[in-house]
Amino acid sequence: MIAEGENSRLPGSLEPPASWMQIWHLWTIVIPRRSITGRLVHGKVWRRYDGRRWIYKKFVEFADDRAD
């Protein structure tokens, strides 16, 4: 039986990753992860798949974006 779809991709496959993996998206993490600068981040972070692993950037909320 051959499964089709995103979950059937093997690591190192020559198929391109899904388009949502290639852009930064907002993600909430509970277990701290290393950011691209090497610092630990948790809570709301930016996350993107670089083809080998997930990379994370700290999410900074602007004062104008907050709802009072």
Sequence and secondary structure as in RCSB ss.txt:
>XXXX:A:sequence
MIAEGENSRLPGSLEPPASWMQIWHLWTIVIPRRSITGRLVHGKVWRRYDGRRWIYKKFVEFADDRAD
>XXXX:A:secstr
    SGGG  TT SS   GGGGS EEEEEEEEEE TTS EEEEEEEEEE SSSEEEEE    GGG   
